[in-house]
């Protein structure tokens, strides 16, 4: 594809698997990838989904042959460009019972301040409520009232105040401003995939006659929104039994769950309740992987931080995805759109009138596929050596990888009017009634049938049991 394709595929495959030679298995996609941007978003998407596909194929080989695969034995990995595009732009093709949901709440968006722009995130009711409280507004205040309140102070004021009061506001910066920021320095100092390996003598993975690389393995999913659910959906696509756990007090947005819930079951547990914690611990004793998507330290009081989980369940692969990664901002709340705003990406996609955005939630999707690839590589290491890994990915580090990649003088995509990607969807029944139309799966696996189950679980409908 380009110099950025070569750089990004090499960087992502090496980061996720630790085996740079496996990049030789990746080929340019078949058909156009339609993610137009002054940044190489096309190449990033191909690299991320390709890395997950390579990791899956490598794990399948290790489970069947009992040894590492070389790139030649993996065979060429060729993705479908329109299908990959639909996967990254999933909320743009998703329909539930024939209707397309509104992806953004009134409390989410770009707003002017007294000296520049901010981006807010208030899609979840509790985040929208926190923003309105910070601004001194009524609970039902709409977009116009939010805009008027934000114009009364500087972007830096609102960003810092939101961090202190539990709201989510990011000051829109240009690249140079982000490059000079202390958290940007911390981001660049960390690897794309953070990894901690312990020689625990964990048992080999269970025997399986299925061609799916994760058949017979169990994944406990404590993630929300896009990045974490994309990771666990990918693990489910490749054969894992995935059980997602949410709190009954902070329910997920239901259409958002369905958009990334293929191949999973969904249960509710209140971890403040001792019986529910016991149920979760019983699940973990029989799980192979724990994936979490909350802020660093948020689950430590329940013994679910990576260090505590490894000590109690030494066989368990742990994986985390967060907004910011280690550094001054690691405890701040954040989403893909906020990371785009503060890192300079929004300014690169804006006009004289306002900042803009990537054509998809590409930081989220990339982080999800990269995390899934890292988990599969960690499972391969456990199977072959008995070592157990923790792997971690942050949206901010993915953003920095995108910003650092070589850029073409013109947008790297075919024109946005190419709509072939919108046809790359599947219709699935929802357990309990109704149906969804969603993006078809983008990853591939040599000799693996890779399609979603024909029915998707409804939110919170399952028992908290394997």
C-alpha positions as CSV (number, residue, x, y, z in Angstrom):
1,X,0.0,0.0,0.0
2,X,2.6,2.6,1.1
3,X,5.4,3.4,3.4
4,X,2.9,3.9,6.2
5,X,1.4,0.4,5.6
6,X,4.9,-1.1,5.9
7,X,5.7,0.9,9.1
8,X,2.3,0.3,10.8
9,X,2.0,-3.4,10.0
10,X,5.6,-4.0,11.3
11,X,4.9,-1.9,14.4
12,X,1.6,-3.5,15.3
13,X,2.6,-7.1,14.6
14,X,5.8,-6.7,16.6
15,X,4.0,-5.0,19.5
16,X,1.3,-7.6,19.8
17,X,3.3,-10.8,19.1
18,X,6.9,-9.9,19.8
19,X,7.7,-11.6,16.5
20,X,8.5,-9.1,13.8
21,X,9.0,-11.8,11.2
22,X,5.3,-12.6,11.2
23,X,4.5,-9.4,9.3
24,X,5.6,-11.2,6.2
25,X,2.2,-13.0,6.3
26,X,0.3,-9.8,5.8
27,X,-0.8,-8.6,2.3
28,X,-2.6,-5.4,1.1
29,X,-6.3,-5.8,1.3
30,X,-8.6,-6.9,-1.5
31,X,-10.8,-4.0,-2.5
32,X,-10.8,-0.4,-1.2
33,X,-10.7,0.7,2.4
34,X,-12.8,3.8,2.7
35,X,-11.5,5.8,5.7
36,X,-10.5,9.2,4.2
37,X,-8.2,11.2,6.3
38,X,-4.9,13.2,6.0
39,X,-3.6,10.6,8.4
40,X,-3.0,6.9,7.3
41,X,-6.2,5.6,8.9
42,X,-6.7,3.0,6.1
43,X,-3.3,1.5,6.8
44,X,-3.8,1.6,10.6
45,X,-7.0,-0.3,10.2
46,X,-5.5,-3.0,7.9
47,X,-2.6,-3.3,10.2
48,X,-4.8,-3.8,13.3
49,X,-7.2,-6.3,11.9
50,X,-4.4,-8.0,10.1
51,X,-2.4,-8.4,13.3
52,X,-5.4,-10.0,15.0
53,X,-5.7,-12.4,12.1
54,X,-2.0,-13.3,12.1
55,X,-2.1,-13.9,15.9
56,X,-5.2,-16.1,15.5
57,X,-3.6,-18.2,12.8
58,X,-0.4,-18.5,14.8
59,X,-2.3,-19.6,17.9
60,X,-4.2,-22.2,15.9
61,X,-0.9,-23.6,14.5
62,X,0.7,-23.7,18.0
63,X,-2.3,-25.6,19.5
64,X,-2.3,-28.2,16.7
65,X,1.4,-28.6,16.1
66,X,2.8,-27.8,19.6
67,X,5.3,-25.3,18.3
68,X,5.6,-21.8,16.9
69,X,4.6,-21.1,13.4
70,X,6.9,-19.3,11.0
71,X,5.5,-16.7,8.5
72,X,5.6,-19.1,5.6
73,X,3.5,-21.7,7.4
74,X,0.9,-19.1,8.2
75,X,0.2,-18.4,4.6
76,X,-0.9,-15.0,3.2
77,X,-3.4,-13.0,5.3
78,X,-5.6,-11.0,2.9
79,X,-8.4,-8.9,4.3
80,X,-11.5,-7.6,2.5
81,X,-11.3,-3.8,2.3
82,X,-15.0,-3.0,2.2
83,X,-15.8,-5.4,5.0
84,X,-13.0,-3.9,7.1
85,X,-14.4,-0.4,6.4
86,X,-17.8,-1.5,7.6
87,X,-16.3,-2.9,10.7
88,X,-14.5,0.3,11.6
89,X,-17.6,2.4,10.8
90,X,-20.0,-0.1,12.5
91,X,-22.2,2.5,14.1
92,X,-22.8,4.0,10.6
93,X,-24.3,0.7,9.3
94,X,-25.9,-0.6,12.5
95,X,-29.7,-1.0,12.6
96,X,-31.9,-2.3,15.4
97,X,-35.3,-3.5,14.3
98,X,-34.9,-1.4,11.1
99,X,-33.9,1.8,12.8
100,X,-30.5,3.5,13.1
101,X,-29.8,4.8,16.6
102,X,-28.4,8.3,17.3
103,X,-24.8,7.8,18.2
104,X,-24.3,11.1,20.1
105,X,-26.2,12.6,23.0
106,X,-26.8,16.3,23.3
107,X,-24.1,16.6,26.0
108,X,-21.5,15.2,23.6
109,X,-19.7,17.3,20.9
110,X,-17.5,20.2,20.1
111,X,-18.2,23.5,21.9
112,X,-16.6,26.9,21.8
113,X,-15.1,28.4,25.0
114,X,-13.8,31.9,25.7
115,X,-10.5,31.1,23.9
116,X,-10.9,28.0,21.8
117,X,-12.7,24.7,21.6
118,X,-13.4,21.7,23.8
119,X,-15.0,18.3,23.1
120,X,-17.3,16.8,25.7
121,X,-18.6,13.3,26.2
122,X,-21.9,12.7,27.8
123,X,-23.4,9.7,26.1
124,X,-23.8,7.8,29.3
125,X,-26.4,9.4,31.6
126,X,-24.1,9.7,34.6
127,X,-21.5,11.5,32.5
128,X,-24.0,13.9,31.0
129,X,-25.3,14.6,34.5
130,X,-21.7,15.2,35.8
131,X,-21.2,17.7,32.9
132,X,-24.4,19.6,33.7
133,X,-23.6,19.7,37.4
134,X,-20.2,21.1,36.7
135,X,-21.7,23.8,34.6
136,X,-24.4,24.6,37.1
137,X,-27.2,23.5,34.8
138,X,-30.5,21.8,35.4
139,X,-30.6,18.0,34.8
140,X,-32.6,18.4,31.5
141,X,-30.5,21.3,30.1
142,X,-30.0,20.8,26.3
143,X,-27.2,21.6,23.9
144,X,-27.8,25.3,23.7
145,X,-27.6,25.7,27.5
146,X,-24.4,23.7,27.6
147,X,-22.9,25.7,24.8
148,X,-23.7,29.0,26.6
149,X,-22.2,27.8,29.8
150,X,-18.9,26.6,28.2
151,X,-18.4,30.0,26.5
152,X,-17.9,31.7,29.9
153,X,-14.4,30.3,30.6
154,X,-11.3,29.0,28.9
155,X,-10.8,25.6,27.4
156,X,-8.1,24.8,29.9
157,X,-10.3,25.8,32.8
158,X,-13.0,23.4,31.7
159,X,-10.6,20.5,31.0
160,X,-9.0,20.7,34.4
161,X,-12.3,21.3,36.3
162,X,-14.0,18.4,34.5
163,X,-11.1,16.1,35.6
164,X,-11.6,17.2,39.2
165,X,-15.4,16.8,39.2
166,X,-15.9,13.6,37.2
167,X,-17.1,15.1,34.0
168,X,-15.4,14.5,30.6
169,X,-14.0,17.5,28.7
170,X,-11.0,17.7,26.5
171,X,-9.3,20.9,25.3
172,X,-8.9,20.8,21.5
173,X,-5.1,21.1,20.8
174,X,-3.0,21.2,17.7
175,X,-0.2,18.6,17.2
176,X,2.5,20.9,18.5
177,X,0.6,21.7,21.7
178,X,0.0,18.0,22.3
179,X,3.6,17.1,21.6
180,X,4.8,19.5,24.3
181,X,2.3,18.2,26.9
182,X,3.6,16.2,29.9
183,X,1.2,13.3,29.2
184,X,2.3,13.1,25.6
185,X,5.9,12.7,26.8
186,X,4.7,9.8,29.0
187,X,2.7,8.2,26.1
188,X,5.7,8.3,23.8
189,X,7.9,6.7,26.5
190,X,5.7,3.6,26.6
191,X,5.5,0.7,24.1
192,X,2.4,0.3,22.0
193,X,1.5,-2.8,23.9
194,X,2.5,-2.9,27.6
195,X,3.5,-6.4,28.6
196,X,4.4,-8.1,31.9
197,X,5.3,-11.8,31.7
198,X,5.6,-14.1,34.7
199,X,7.0,-17.7,34.7
200,X,4.1,-19.2,36.7
201,X,4.2,-22.7,35.2
202,X,0.6,-22.4,34.0
203,X,-0.9,-25.5,32.3
204,X,-1.1,-25.9,28.5
205,X,-4.3,-25.0,26.8
206,X,-7.0,-27.6,26.7
207,X,-7.1,-30.0,23.7
208,X,-9.5,-29.1,21.0
209,X,-10.5,-30.7,17.7
210,X,-12.0,-27.4,16.4
211,X,-10.2,-25.4,13.8
212,X,-11.0,-22.2,15.7
213,X,-7.9,-21.1,17.6
214,X,-9.7,-20.3,20.9
215,X,-12.1,-23.2,21.0
216,X,-12.6,-24.4,24.6
217,X,-11.2,-21.3,26.2
218,X,-13.1,-18.9,28.5
219,X,-12.9,-15.1,28.5
220,X,-14.4,-12.9,31.2
221,X,-15.2,-9.5,29.7
222,X,-15.4,-6.5,32.0
223,X,-15.3,-3.8,29.3
224,X,-17.6,-1.2,27.9
225,X,-18.2,1.1,24.8
226,X,-16.0,0.1,21.8
227,X,-12.4,-0.9,22.3
228,X,-12.7,-3.5,24.9
229,X,-15.9,-5.0,23.5
230,X,-14.2,-5.2,20.0
231,X,-11.3,-7.1,21.6
232,X,-13.6,-9.6,23.3
233,X,-15.9,-9.9,20.3
234,X,-12.8,-10.9,18.3
235,X,-11.8,-13.5,20.8
236,X,-15.4,-14.9,20.6
237,X,-15.3,-14.9,16.8
238,X,-12.2,-17.1,17.0
239,X,-13.9,-19.6,19.3
240,X,-13.7,-18.4,22.9
241,X,-16.6,-18.6,25.3
242,X,-17.1,-14.9,26.2
243,X,-19.1,-13.9,29.2
244,X,-19.6,-10.1,29.7
245,X,-20.3,-8.8,33.2
246,X,-21.8,-5.3,33.9
247,X,-23.1,-3.5,36.9
248,X,-26.9,-3.3,37.3
249,X,-26.4,0.3,38.6
250,X,-24.5,1.6,35.5
251,X,-26.3,-0.1,32.6
252,X,-24.8,-0.1,29.1
253,X,-26.5,1.7,26.2
254,X,-28.3,-1.2,24.7
255,X,-27.7,-0.6,21.0
256,X,-24.1,0.0,21.8
257,X,-23.9,-3.4,23.5
258,X,-25.6,-5.1,20.5
259,X,-23.2,-3.5,18.0
260,X,-20.3,-5.3,19.7
261,X,-22.0,-8.2,21.5
262,X,-21.9,-10.8,18.8
263,X,-20.7,-14.2,20.1
264,X,-21.0,-13.3,23.8
265,X,-23.3,-13.8,26.7
266,X,-24.2,-10.9,29.0
267,X,-24.8,-11.0,32.8
268,X,-25.2,-8.5,35.6
269,X,-23.4,-8.6,38.9
270,X,-23.2,-5.9,41.6
271,X,-19.6,-6.2,42.8
272,X,-20.4,-4.3,46.0
273,X,-22.4,-7.4,47.0
274,X,-20.2,-10.1,48.6
275,X,-22.3,-12.9,47.0
276,X,-21.8,-11.3,43.6
277,X,-18.0,-11.0,44.2
278,X,-17.9,-14.7,45.1
279,X,-19.7,-15.5,41.9
280,X,-17.2,-13.5,39.9
281,X,-14.3,-15.1,41.6
282,X,-15.7,-18.5,40.8
283,X,-15.9,-17.5,37.2
284,X,-12.3,-16.4,37.2
285,X,-11.1,-19.6,38.7
286,X,-12.3,-21.4,35.6
287,X,-11.5,-18.6,33.1
288,X,-8.4,-18.4,30.8
289,X,-8.5,-14.6,30.2
290,X,-9.8,-11.6,32.0
291,X,-10.2,-8.4,29.9
292,X,-11.0,-5.1,31.7
293,X,-11.7,-1.6,30.3
294,X,-12.1,0.6,33.3
295,X,-9.7,3.3,34.5
296,X,-6.5,2.0,36.1
297,X,-7.1,1.0,39.7
298,X,-10.9,1.2,39.4
299,X,-11.3,-2.5,40.0
300,X,-8.5,-2.9,42.5
301,X,-10.8,-2.8,45.5
302,X,-12.4,-6.0,44.1
303,X,-9.1,-7.7,43.7
304,X,-9.4,-7.5,39.9
305,X,-6.2,-5.4,39.1
306,X,-3.7,-7.4,37.1
307,X,-1.3,-8.0,40.0
308,X,-3.9,-9.3,42.4
309,X,-5.6,-11.4,39.7
310,X,-2.3,-13.1,38.8
311,X,-1.5,-13.8,42.5
312,X,-4.9,-15.4,43.1
313,X,-5.3,-17.1,39.7
314,X,-1.7,-17.8,38.4
315,X,-3.0,-19.4,35.2
316,X,-5.0,-16.3,34.1
317,X,-4.0,-14.0,31.2
318,X,-5.0,-10.4,32.0
319,X,-5.6,-7.7,29.5
320,X,-6.5,-4.0,30.0
321,X,-7.5,-1.2,27.7
322,X,-7.8,2.4,28.9
323,X,-7.9,5.9,27.5
324,X,-4.6,7.4,28.5
325,X,-2.1,4.8,29.7
326,X,0.5,5.5,32.4
327,X,1.3,9.1,33.1
328,X,-0.1,12.3,34.6
329,X,-3.5,11.7,33.1
330,X,-3.9,8.0,33.7
331,X,-6.7,8.5,36.2
332,X,-8.7,10.7,33.9
333,X,-11.8,9.6,32.1
334,X,-11.6,9.5,28.4
335,X,-13.0,8.1,25.1
336,X,-11.8,7.9,21.5
337,X,-13.4,11.3,20.7
338,X,-11.7,13.0,23.6
339,X,-8.3,11.5,22.7
340,X,-8.7,12.8,19.2
341,X,-9.5,16.3,20.5
342,X,-6.5,16.7,22.8
343,X,-3.9,15.0,20.6
344,X,-4.3,17.3,17.5
345,X,-6.2,14.8,15.4
346,X,-9.4,16.8,15.6
347,X,-7.6,19.9,14.4
348,X,-6.2,18.0,11.4
349,X,-9.7,17.0,10.4
350,X,-11.3,20.4,11.0
351,X,-12.2,23.5,8.9
352,X,-11.9,27.2,9.6
353,X,-15.3,26.9,11.2
354,X,-14.8,24.1,13.7
355,X,-12.6,21.0,14.6
356,X,-13.4,17.7,13.0
357,X,-13.0,14.0,13.6
358,X,-11.7,10.8,12.1
359,X,-14.2,9.0,9.7
360,X,-14.6,6.3,12.3
361,X,-13.9,5.6,16.0
362,X,-10.6,4.3,14.7
363,X,-8.6,4.6,17.9
364,X,-11.1,2.4,19.7
365,X,-11.3,-0.2,16.9
366,X,-7.6,-0.3,16.5
367,X,-7.0,-0.7,20.2
368,X,-9.6,-3.5,20.4
369,X,-8.0,-5.6,17.6
370,X,-4.5,-4.9,18.9
371,X,-5.6,-6.1,22.4
372,X,-7.2,-9.2,21.0
373,X,-4.0,-10.0,19.1
374,X,-1.9,-9.5,22.2
375,X,-4.2,-11.8,24.2
376,X,-4.0,-14.5,21.6
377,X,-0.2,-14.2,21.5
378,X,-0.1,-14.4,25.3
379,X,-2.2,-17.6,25.1
380,X,0.2,-19.1,22.7
381,X,3.1,-18.3,25.0
382,X,1.3,-19.9,27.9
383,X,0.5,-23.0,25.8
384,X,4.2,-23.4,24.7
385,X,6.1,-22.2,27.8
386,X,3.7,-22.0,30.8
387,X,4.4,-18.3,31.2
388,X,1.5,-16.0,31.9
389,X,1.2,-12.4,30.6
390,X,-0.5,-9.2,31.4
391,X,-1.0,-7.0,28.3
392,X,-2.3,-3.4,28.1
393,X,-3.2,-1.0,25.4
394,X,-4.2,2.7,25.6
395,X,-6.1,4.9,23.1
396,X,-3.6,7.7,23.5
397,X,-0.7,5.4,22.5
398,X,-2.6,4.3,19.4
399,X,-3.3,7.9,18.6
400,X,0.5,8.7,18.9
401,X,1.3,5.7,16.6
402,X,-1.1,7.1,14.0
403,X,0.3,10.7,14.3
404,X,3.9,9.4,13.9
405,X,3.2,7.3,10.8
406,X,4.3,8.6,7.4
407,X,1.6,10.7,5.7
408,X,0.6,10.9,2.1
409,X,0.2,14.4,0.5
410,X,-3.5,13.6,-0.2
411,X,-6.1,11.6,1.7
412,X,-5.2,7.9,1.7
413,X,-8.6,6.6,0.7
414,X,-10.9,6.3,-2.3
415,X,-13.6,9.0,-2.2
416,X,-16.1,8.7,0.5
417,X,-18.9,8.4,-2.2
418,X,-17.7,4.8,-2.7
419,X,-20.4,3.1,-0.7
420,X,-19.6,-0.6,-1.4
421,X,-18.6,-0.9,2.3
422,X,-22.2,-0.2,3.4
423,X,-23.3,-3.5,1.9
424,X,-20.9,-5.5,4.1
425,X,-23.5,-6.3,6.8
426,X,-25.2,-9.3,8.3
427,X,-28.6,-9.7,9.9
428,X,-28.8,-11.4,13.3
429,X,-31.7,-12.3,15.5
430,X,-31.7,-11.0,19.1
431,X,-32.5,-13.5,21.8
432,X,-35.8,-12.5,23.2
433,X,-37.1,-10.9,20.0
434,X,-36.1,-8.5,17.3
435,X,-33.1,-8.3,15.0
436,X,-30.0,-6.2,14.2
437,X,-28.1,-5.5,11.1
438,X,-24.5,-5.0,11.8
439,X,-21.1,-5.0,10.2
440,X,-19.8,-8.4,9.0
441,X,-16.7,-9.7,10.8
442,X,-13.4,-8.3,9.4
443,X,-10.7,-10.6,10.8
444,X,-9.8,-13.8,8.9
445,X,-8.1,-17.0,10.0
446,X,-6.6,-19.7,7.7
447,X,-8.8,-22.8,7.6
448,X,-11.2,-21.2,10.2
449,X,-14.8,-20.6,9.5
450,X,-15.1,-17.0,10.8
451,X,-18.7,-15.7,11.0
452,X,-20.8,-14.5,13.8
453,X,-23.5,-16.8,15.4
454,X,-26.9,-16.2,13.9
455,X,-28.3,-15.0,17.2
456,X,-26.9,-12.3,19.6
457,X,-27.7,-12.3,23.3
458,X,-29.8,-9.5,24.7
459,X,-28.1,-7.3,27.3
460,X,-28.1,-8.8,30.8
461,X,-30.0,-11.9,29.8
462,X,-27.5,-14.6,30.9
463,X,-26.7,-16.3,34.1
464,X,-23.3,-15.5,35.6
465,X,-22.0,-19.0,35.0
466,X,-19.9,-20.8,32.4
